[in-house]
Amino acid sequence: MYFLEQDMQDNAISMIDEHKIIVNKAFKDKLKEATKQIAIAIKKAEPGIIPVKEKEGTRYTYCYYNKDLQFPELYQADIFFFSDDATKISKVIFYTPEELKKKRIEREKSAAPPKIKN
């Protein structure tokens, strides 16, 4: 994420396992869009990282978060390493602010107690 924060997509691509991710024009376009979104988010939020042990390897959720906002998640990337000794990224998923807002609303709805009918 550091490379995307610094607008260095080529360096970010060097971290990708090209046996797992196809680095084509569509992927490069995603990196460009991620760089734009991160530039906006970093002005309003602090980045945080949460490692999660998965069945195969580890997922690192990198989120720009501002607890003072109604929808605090401003941008997120899930970065996967499919083995514990991997040195290259096996998979990456980017989440736009709109997607994060939708996910938060869905989580809050599912966590709400059921309405009682009289």
C-alpha positions in Angstrom: 0.0 0.0 0.0 2.9 2.3 0.6 3.7 2.3 -3.1 0.1 3.2 -4.0 0.2 6.0 -1.3 3.3 7.3 -3.1 1.7 7.0 -6.6 4.3 4.3 -7.5 2.2 1.7 -9.4 5.2 0.1 -11.0 6.7 -0.6 -7.6 3.4 -2.0 -6.4 3.2 -4.3 -9.4 6.7 -5.6 -8.5 5.1 -7.0 -5.3 2.5 -9.1 -7.2 2.9 -12.8 -7.8 2.2 -12.9 -11.5 1.6 -16.6 -11.3 -1.5 -15.8 -9.2 -2.6 -12.4 -10.6 -2.7 -11.4 -14.2 -1.1 -8.0 -14.5 -2.9 -6.6 -17.6 -4.4 -3.3 -18.5 -7.5 -3.9 -16.4 -5.4 -4.6 -13.3 -3.2 -1.6 -13.9 -6.4 0.5 -14.2 -7.5 -0.8 -10.8 -4.1 0.3 -9.3 -4.5 3.7 -10.8 -8.0 4.1 -9.4 -6.8 2.8 -6.0 -4.0 5.4 -6.0 -6.6 8.1 -6.6 -9.0 6.8 -3.9 -6.1 6.5 -1.4 -5.0 10.0 -2.1 -8.5 11.2 -1.1 -8.8 8.9 1.9 -5.4 9.6 3.4 -6.3 13.3 3.8 -9.3 12.3 6.0 -8.3 9.1 7.7 -5.6 7.1 9.3 -4.6 3.8 7.7 -4.8 0.6 9.8 -3.9 -3.0 9.0 -5.5 -6.1 10.4 -3.8 -9.5 9.7 -6.2 -12.4 9.5 -5.0 -16.0 9.3 -6.9 -17.8 6.5 -7.2 -21.4 5.7 -4.5 -20.8 3.1 -2.0 -18.1 4.1 -2.9 -14.7 5.5 -5.1 -11.8 4.5 -4.1 -8.3 5.5 -7.0 -5.9 5.6 -5.6 -2.4 5.0 -8.3 0.2 5.8 -8.4 4.0 5.9 -10.7 4.7 8.8 -12.0 7.8 10.5 -14.2 7.0 13.5 -15.6 10.6 13.5 -17.5 10.0 10.3 -20.9 8.4 9.9 -19.4 5.9 7.5 -15.8 5.6 8.9 -14.3 3.3 6.3 -13.1 5.5 3.5 -11.1 2.9 1.4 -9.9 -0.7 1.9 -7.8 -3.3 0.3 -7.6 -6.9 1.2 -4.2 -8.3 0.4 -3.7 -12.0 0.4 -0.6 -14.2 0.7 -1.6 -17.8 0.0 1.3 -19.3 2.0 3.1 -18.3 5.2 6.4 -18.0 3.3 5.1 -16.1 0.3 7.0 -12.9 -0.5 4.6 -11.8 -3.3 0.9 -10.8 -3.2 -1.3 -13.7 -4.3 -4.6 -11.7 -4.5 -5.8 -8.2 -3.9 -9.4 -6.9 -3.6 -10.0 -3.1 -3.5 -13.2 -1.7 -1.9 -14.5 1.7 -2.9 -16.1 4.1 -0.4 -19.5 3.2 -1.9 -18.9 -0.5 -1.5 -17.8 0.0 2.1 -20.8 2.1 2.9 -23.1 -0.6 1.5 -21.3 -3.3 3.5 -21.6 -1.3 6.7 -25.4 -0.7 6.2 -25.9 -4.4 5.5 -23.9 -5.3 8.6 -25.9 -2.9 10.8 -29.2 -4.2 9.4 -28.2 -7.8 10.1 -27.1 -6.9 13.6 -30.3 -5.0 14.5 -32.8 -6.9 16.7 -35.9 -8.1 14.9 -38.9 -5.9 15.0 -41.8 -7.2 17.1 -45.2 -7.1 15.6 -48.2 -6.3 17.8 
